[in-house]
Amino acid sequence: MKLFQSLKEIPITALPGLRIGNAQNYEAMTGVTVLLFDQGAKVGVDISGGGPASRETPLASPLTADNPINAIVLSGGSAYGLAASDGVMRYLEEHGIGYETGFAKVPLVLQSCIYDLGIGRADIRPDAAMGYAACMDAEKNRPISGIIGGGCGASVGKICGRENATKTGLGIYAVSAGDLMVAAVVVLNALGDIYDPSTGTQIAGPRKPDESGFYDSREEFYKLIQQTDLFTGKGGNTTISAIITNGRFSKAELNKLASMTRCAYARCINPVGTMADGDSIYAASIGNVQADLNMTGTLAAEVMAEAIQIAVKAARELPK
């Protein structure tokens, strides 16, 4: 990402009221990333893929009550992984966090999952214990990018089969523009190839057997023009992510912000938004900085594009 004079790279931990934690099982190659909002957050969402696995996403609609969201969970495990939110809810309940109903506080937790059952072990998925462990890790608030958390089992370029895919993971990036802060967290698990939008260079995709580079998934698509189901046996895909800002926005504006952020997917992932993807983007506001929606959405797309690049480059080896 080009850091213009008015922009500054910052650690994501600079955003007040945001804590991030990870938990994973490296034998099963799956995990959980949790974003905890200490003071709650307004949240919007954009879902462009054909097969999302999600929980409580209607709470991000402007048509629902404007109650603060307490956490966003990004996990593996496909729809099985939605159980991780049970552990997040237990952690939040123990800390007295949630929507007051008069009889109990009910934590409001949104979640999206990637399909990672084809790597590691399919019979071990994120569960309540792993969700709770991710919340405990968030108390340290030392998030890193790489093969960790929800990105543990992520990969891209699966049109030629999972065995030829490129390993990816979790990507994190944040910048400030004056008092405004914008951060991105992404679990990169796309069907398509990954490109550096600044150069147009392909940096990930189906690997050639001789390790000389990558096949172009578009070309592989076009070879299958007579096939009625392009995705049989190709494994599951979904790129899930969140934009977090201290800018003050309504839920309706945050839905627009999330849709503007989708431009990053289009710039970096090709093909993208297919029926074999469950692409979802959350946009969360946790501050009161006055900011223009158009400027913030433009910046969010650039920050997300950088996080996508990091999700590739940081996935070289398991964290020590």
C-alpha positions, 0 to 999 in steps of 0.5 A: 500500500502506498503511504501518502503523506497524510497516512501512517502505518500503525499497530492494530492494537492502537485502536482503543476498545479493540482486543484480538485473540487467536486459538488453533489446533495445528494437528487439525489445521483449524482455529479461531480469531476473535475481535472483542469490542470492550465498549461495543461496536456498530457493525455492517456487513457485505456478503458477496459469495455464494456459500457463507457460513455465518451467525447472527449476521442480520444484527448488522442490518440497518433494519434491526435494533441498533444494539452494540455488538460485543464480538466478531468471530472469524473461524475455520470448521465450515458451519461446524465452526459456528460452535466457537461463538458459544465459548465467546458468549460464555467468556463475555457473560462471565465478564458481565458483557452483553445486551441486558434483557432484564433476566440475563445479559445476552452477548451479541456475537457475529461469526463467519467461517471458512471451509478448511475441512480438507486440510489437517483433520476434518473431524476436529473443528473449532468448538466452544472451548477454542472460542473461549481460548481465543478470548483468553488470548485476547487478554494479551492483545498481541495479534500477529499475521500468519498461519494462526487463528482462523487462518490456520487452515486457509489456502488459495488457488484451489481450481486445480485441486487442494493439493496444488493450492498455496498456503495462506493465513491471517492478515492484519494491517492498520493505518491512521489518517490524522485522528482516523484509524482504519484496520483490517483483519482477513482470513484468506481462503479464496478459490481464485489467485492472489495479485499484488494490485500495485504491480499486477503480479500474481503472488499466489494460486495453483502451484505448478508441479515444478514449483516454477510459478502458478497456473492462472485460475482464469485459464483453468476456468475457461478450459472447463467451459463444457463442465456443468459443475466446475467446483466438484472436488475442488474443496471449499472457499471463503475469504472472511474479514473485518474492517475496524475504524474509530470513525463514527458511522451509522449501521447503514453507513457501515454496510456501505463501508463494507461494500466499498471494502469489497473493492479490495477483494476485486483488486487482489483476488481473481476470480472472486465472489463465485458460487464456490466462495462465501466471501463476507466483510464486516465493518465495525465502528468503535469510536467517535472521530468525525470522518467522511464515508467516501474517504474512509471507504476508499482507505478501507479498501486499500488497507484490506488489500494490504492485509490480503497481501500480508495473509500470503506473505506471512504464511511461510511457516508456523508461528514459533 
